[in-house]
Amino acid sequence: MFYLEAANSVPKLGIGQGNRVLVVEDEDLIREMVQLALEEEGYEVTVAADGQKAWSYLYRTDNFQEESGFDLLVLDLMLPQLNGLDLCRLLRHQGNPVPILILSAKGTETDRVLGLEVGADDYLTKPFSMRELIARCRALLRRQRLNVAPAQPQQLNFGEITLLPQECRVLVRGEEVSLSPKEFRLLELFMGYPRRVWSRDQLLEQVWGHDFVGDSKTVDVHIRWLREKLEKDPSQPEYIITVRGFGYRLG
């Protein structure tokens, strides 16, 4: 039975960008189809056909201390050399928190409970829908992001500008400048992603919020005020640059 939906039937939400997924599956067809579907969603996918190879990808050294940085593990149970349950146990014993989605033809309640008890985060029974697989991957990654609070930097620096997030202070050429909350948030966003181009709509969404009701010219006004406080010559800015037809960037 051919039980995988075509990858192009899955809605493209674009949230896989930047996430690294390790797919461990010994059946060639399933492995290739899962890899293709995840790559089309923007995930960076590494594949392994047995548990021992997967372990070598997950840990680069023999002392088990250097983790390879995968964001998600899609794991079959019935694998040669090192089976999926043992691999799952080893990872959790080493304290590796990578989210694990088990794929298995073993679909009894006992099998599912055992898989979850040894450390898996979710369990999907074969045959499965590709749409459901991707939805479950998204959910696990979303949950992981919510559980890990990003560390706030002590300070951001760009040229002669220093921004202190925890103190809500900005120094320009060694002198403190006073910014409004919206000006501060704009500058913090720019300095967090230097040289990235932001459209007016993106800036409104990030700084003013989804429910903002008003004109996008609000962004232009705040940019002008920021330039007056940051630039030596606001009419010829060195920091906040207009990218015609697109928006603004820092530097």
C-alpha positions as CSV (number, residue, x, y, z in Angstrom):
1,M,0.0,0.0,0.0
2,F,1.3,3.5,-0.9
3,Y,0.4,5.4,2.2
4,L,2.2,8.8,2.0
5,E,0.3,11.8,0.6
6,A,2.1,13.8,-2.0
7,A,4.3,16.5,-0.4
8,N,2.7,19.3,-2.5
9,S,-0.7,18.6,-0.8
10,V,0.7,20.2,2.4
11,P,0.0,23.9,2.9
12,K,3.2,26.0,2.8
13,L,3.4,28.1,5.9
14,G,7.1,28.7,5.6
15,I,7.9,28.1,9.3
16,G,10.5,25.3,8.7
17,Q,13.1,27.8,7.7
18,G,16.3,27.4,9.7
19,N,15.3,24.2,11.6
20,R,17.5,21.1,11.3
21,V,15.7,17.8,11.2
22,L,17.3,14.3,11.4
23,V,15.1,11.6,9.8
24,V,16.0,8.1,10.8
25,E,14.2,5.5,8.7
26,D,15.4,2.2,7.1
27,E,12.7,2.0,4.4
28,D,14.1,3.9,1.4
29,L,10.8,5.1,0.0
30,I,9.5,6.4,3.3
31,R,12.8,8.1,4.1
32,E,13.0,9.8,0.7
33,M,9.4,11.0,0.8
34,V,9.7,12.4,4.3
35,Q,12.9,14.1,3.4
36,L,11.4,15.7,0.3
37,A,8.3,16.9,2.1
38,L,10.2,18.5,5.0
39,E,12.7,20.1,2.6
40,E,9.8,21.7,0.6
41,E,8.6,23.2,3.9
42,G,12.0,24.8,4.4
43,Y,13.6,22.4,6.8
44,E,17.3,21.4,6.6
45,V,17.1,17.6,6.5
46,T,19.7,15.0,7.3
47,V,18.8,11.3,6.8
48,A,20.1,8.1,8.3
49,A,19.1,4.5,7.5
50,D,20.1,2.9,10.9
51,G,20.3,3.9,14.5
52,Q,24.1,3.7,14.7
53,K,24.5,6.2,11.9
54,A,21.9,8.5,13.5
55,W,23.9,8.4,16.8
56,S,27.0,9.5,14.9
57,Y,25.1,12.4,13.5
58,L,23.7,13.4,16.9
59,Y,27.0,13.3,18.6
60,R,30.3,14.1,16.9
61,T,32.6,12.8,19.6
62,D,32.9,9.6,21.6
63,N,32.5,11.4,24.9
64,F,28.9,12.3,24.0
65,Q,29.4,15.9,25.0
66,E,29.4,17.6,21.6
67,E,25.8,17.7,20.3
68,S,25.3,18.4,16.6
69,G,22.4,20.8,17.0
70,F,19.4,19.1,15.5
71,D,16.1,20.8,16.3
72,L,13.9,17.7,15.7
73,L,14.4,13.9,15.4
74,V,11.9,11.9,13.3
75,L,12.6,8.3,14.4
76,D,11.5,4.9,13.2
77,L,11.5,2.2,15.9
78,M,12.4,-1.0,13.9
79,L,16.0,-0.1,12.8
80,P,19.1,-2.2,12.2
81,Q,22.1,-2.0,14.5
82,L,20.6,0.3,17.1
83,N,16.8,0.3,17.3
84,G,14.7,3.4,17.8
85,L,13.7,2.7,21.4
86,D,17.3,2.2,22.5
87,L,18.4,5.3,20.6
88,C,15.7,7.3,22.4
89,R,16.7,6.0,25.8
90,L,20.4,6.8,25.1
91,L,19.5,10.4,24.1
92,R,17.4,11.0,27.2
93,H,20.1,9.4,29.4
94,Q,22.6,11.8,28.1
95,G,20.2,14.7,28.8
96,N,19.7,15.6,25.1
97,P,16.4,17.5,24.9
98,V,15.9,17.3,21.1
99,P,12.1,16.8,20.4
100,I,11.5,13.2,19.1
101,L,8.6,12.2,16.9
102,I,8.4,8.4,16.5
103,L,7.2,6.8,13.3
104,S,6.2,3.2,13.7
105,A,4.1,0.4,12.2
106,K,3.7,-0.8,15.8
107,G,0.5,1.0,16.7
108,T,-1.0,-0.7,19.8
109,E,-1.6,1.3,22.9
110,T,1.2,-0.5,24.7
111,D,3.6,0.4,21.9
112,R,2.7,4.1,22.0
113,V,2.9,4.3,25.8
114,L,6.3,2.6,25.7
115,G,7.6,5.0,23.1
116,L,6.5,8.0,25.1
117,E,7.8,6.6,28.4
118,V,11.3,6.1,27.1
119,G,11.4,9.8,26.1
120,A,9.6,10.4,22.8
121,D,7.5,13.6,22.6
122,D,5.0,12.3,20.0
123,Y,4.1,9.1,18.2
124,L,2.7,8.7,14.7
125,T,1.6,5.3,13.5
126,K,2.2,4.0,9.9
127,P,0.5,4.3,7.5
128,F,0.5,8.0,8.1
129,S,-0.5,11.2,6.2
130,M,2.3,13.5,5.2
131,R,0.0,16.4,6.1
132,E,-0.2,15.1,9.7
133,L,3.5,14.4,9.9
134,I,4.4,18.0,9.0
135,A,1.7,19.4,11.3
136,R,3.1,17.3,14.2
137,C,6.7,18.5,13.4
138,R,5.5,22.1,13.5
139,A,3.7,21.5,16.8
140,L,6.8,20.0,18.4
141,L,9.1,22.8,17.2
142,R,6.6,25.4,18.3
143,R,6.4,23.8,21.8
144,Q,10.2,23.7,22.0
145,R,10.5,27.4,21.2
146,L,8.0,28.3,23.9
147,N,9.8,26.2,26.4
148,V,13.2,27.8,25.8
149,A,13.3,31.5,26.6
150,P,16.0,33.3,24.5
151,A,18.7,34.9,26.5
152,Q,18.5,38.6,26.2
153,P,21.9,40.2,25.2
154,Q,23.6,42.5,27.7
155,Q,24.1,45.0,24.9
156,L,23.8,45.5,21.2
157,N,26.5,47.4,19.3
158,F,26.5,48.9,15.8
159,G,29.1,51.5,14.8
160,E,28.9,54.3,17.4
161,I,25.5,53.1,18.8
162,T,25.2,51.0,21.9
163,L,21.8,49.7,23.0
164,L,21.3,48.3,26.5
165,P,18.1,46.2,26.4
166,Q,17.7,45.5,30.1
167,E,18.3,49.1,31.0
168,C,16.3,50.6,28.1
169,R,19.2,53.0,27.4
170,V,20.9,54.0,24.2
171,L,24.3,55.6,23.8
172,V,25.4,57.4,20.6
173,R,29.1,58.3,20.4
174,G,29.3,57.8,24.2
175,E,26.4,60.1,25.0
176,E,23.0,58.9,26.2
177,V,20.1,59.8,24.0
178,S,16.4,59.7,25.0
179,L,14.1,57.6,22.9
180,S,10.4,57.0,23.1
181,P,9.3,53.4,23.6
182,K,8.4,53.0,19.9
183,E,11.7,54.5,18.8
184,F,13.6,52.2,21.2
185,R,11.8,49.1,20.0
186,L,12.5,50.1,16.3
187,L,16.2,50.6,17.0
188,E,16.3,47.3,19.0
189,L,14.8,45.5,16.1
190,F,17.2,47.0,13.6
191,M,20.2,46.3,15.8
192,G,19.1,42.7,16.4
193,Y,19.1,42.1,12.6
194,P,21.7,44.4,11.1
195,R,21.5,45.0,7.3
196,R,18.2,43.1,7.1
197,V,15.6,45.1,5.1
198,W,12.3,45.6,6.8
199,S,9.1,46.7,5.0
200,R,6.8,49.3,6.6
201,D,4.2,46.5,7.2
202,Q,6.8,44.3,8.8
203,L,7.9,47.1,11.1
204,L,4.3,47.9,12.0
205,E,3.6,44.3,12.9
206,Q,6.8,43.9,15.0
207,V,6.7,47.2,16.8
208,W,3.0,48.3,16.8
209,G,1.4,44.9,16.8
210,H,-1.1,43.0,14.6
211,D,-4.1,45.0,15.7
212,F,-2.6,48.4,14.9
213,V,-5.0,50.7,13.0
214,G,-3.4,53.5,11.2
215,D,-1.3,54.7,8.4
216,S,2.0,53.1,7.4
217,K,3.4,56.6,7.3
218,T,3.6,56.3,11.1
219,V,6.8,54.3,10.4
220,D,8.3,57.0,8.3
221,V,7.7,59.6,11.0
222,H,9.4,57.5,13.7
223,I,12.3,56.8,11.4
224,R,12.8,60.5,10.9
225,W,12.7,61.1,14.6
226,L,15.3,58.3,15.1
227,R,17.6,59.7,12.5
228,E,17.5,63.1,14.2
229,K,18.7,61.5,17.4
230,L,21.3,59.0,15.9
231,E,22.7,60.6,12.8
232,K,25.4,63.3,12.5
233,D,23.5,64.5,9.4
234,P,19.9,63.2,9.3
235,S,19.5,64.2,5.7
236,Q,22.4,61.9,4.8
237,P,22.0,59.0,7.2
238,E,24.8,56.5,7.9
239,Y,22.8,54.1,10.1
240,I,19.1,53.9,9.1
241,I,19.1,53.6,5.4
242,T,16.1,53.8,3.0
243,V,16.0,50.9,0.5
244,R,13.8,52.4,-2.2
245,G,10.8,50.2,-3.0
246,F,11.4,47.9,-0.1
247,G,11.8,49.6,3.3
248,Y,14.5,50.3,5.8
249,R,17.7,48.7,7.1
250,L,20.4,49.4,9.6
251,G,23.8,50.0,7.9
